[in-house]
Amino acid sequence: MKLETDIRKRGTGKSVLVVDDNASMRKTIAAAFLSNGFATCAEAENGREGIEVAKQLKPDVISLDLSMPIMNGLEAASELRRIFPNTPIILLTLYADALSNSIASNACVSFVLSKTVPINALLEKAHELMGDKPKFLTT
């Protein structure tokens, strides 16, 4: 994902959980959410760890990688949905085009997003799923 900065700080006071086994990707996504004003960004490197962190954090939105060791994103999403029925879950994958909507839907994923899109697309989708309206600067 490419990092593009956005001056609007729409995540003020919100928390996000980023679950990805690639530390560099995790840090990039976390930095984007924090620069967007999110108060808390917790990280986990696999689905099982993500579930434990989520139980403590109670995040406003969750970003999950699809392919991870120990527990993949689809397995984690199903469990997270039972615990947090209203929290948006975004599944990030290089294989977004190949992943069928029915598989993602059965895992209760809110949205599937390709890792090849700019990171602002992830932020915008997170805000949309949380019901946040864009904030515009006034002069």
N, C-alpha and C positions, 0 to 999 in steps of 0.2 A: 504494500500500500504506500502511496505517496502522501507525504505530510504537507498540507496546505494550511496556512494559518488563517483563522477567521476571527476578526476582532469582536464579534458578538459573543458575550459570555452568558449563554443561555442555561448553563448547567448549574448555576449558583444554588448551593445548598443540597445538591443531589449527590447520590453515591452510585458508583458503577463497579461491577466485578468483571475483570478481564481474565479469561481462562484460555491459555495457549501454551503449548509445550515449547515454543520457540521464544527464548528470553528476549531477543531483539524485537520481535513482533509485539510481544507483551508490553515492553517498555515504550514502544512507539505509540501503541494504542492508548496506553495509560497516560502518556504525556499529552496526547491530543485531547482526551477527556478533561484532564486537569487544566490545560490551557483554555478550555471552553468554559471554565468556571466551576466544574464539579468539585465539591468539597472533599470527597473521598474517592479514591480509586484503589481497590484491593486487587491483588493478583494471585493467580494459582496456575500451576503448570500441568494439571490434568483434571479430568472431570470429578474424580473422587475428592481431590483436595478442594476443588471449586465448590462442591456441595457443602463441605465443612466450613469454608470461609463465608459462604452465602448465609448459612444459618446464624453466624455471628453478626455479619454486616447488615443483612436485610436490604440488599441493594435496590435502587430504583430502576436499574436496567442491567442486563447481563449480556456480555459478549463472549461467545464460545467458539473455539476452533473446532472443526469437524474431526480432524485426524490427530488423536493424542493417545499416548500409552495409558495403561491402567484402566481408563474409562474414556471413551470418545465423546464428542459433543452431543450426538443424538441420544446416547444413553444418559448422559448428565442432564440434558434438557428435559427428558421425561421425568426424572427424579425431581429436578428443580421446579418443574411445573406443579407437581403434587404439593410441594412445600410453599411455593409462591404462585398461586393461581393467576394473579393479575400482573405480575412483573414481566415486562417485555424481555424476550430472549432472542438475540440476534446470533445466528449461526454464520460464522465466517469460514470460507473455504475456497481453495483454488478450483474446486470442482463444482461450483454453483450451478453451472449449466447442466451437468450430468445428474445432479441430485433431483430426484422427482419431488414434485410438490406434495404427493401423498406421503412419502417417507418423512419429509419435514413436518407435515401436518400431524401425522401419527405421533411424532415425538413432541408435539406441542410447541414447536419453534414459531416465534412470531414472524420472523423474516429471515430469508437466506440471502447473504450478500457475498459477492466475490472479493477475495483479497486483492484483486487487481485494480479495483476502483480507488479513487482518491479517498483518503481517510475522512474528508468532510462528508462524504456520502454516508459513512457509518454514523457520524455525529448527527446529521440531519435525520436519518432514519430513527435513531435513538430518541431524539426529541419528538418526532412525529408519533412514535409508538407510546411515548409517555404522555402525549396530549399537550405538549408545550407549544405555545404560539411563538412565532419569531418576535424578537424584540428589536425595535428600530431605534436608532439614535435620533434624538431631536435636537434642533439647534435653538 
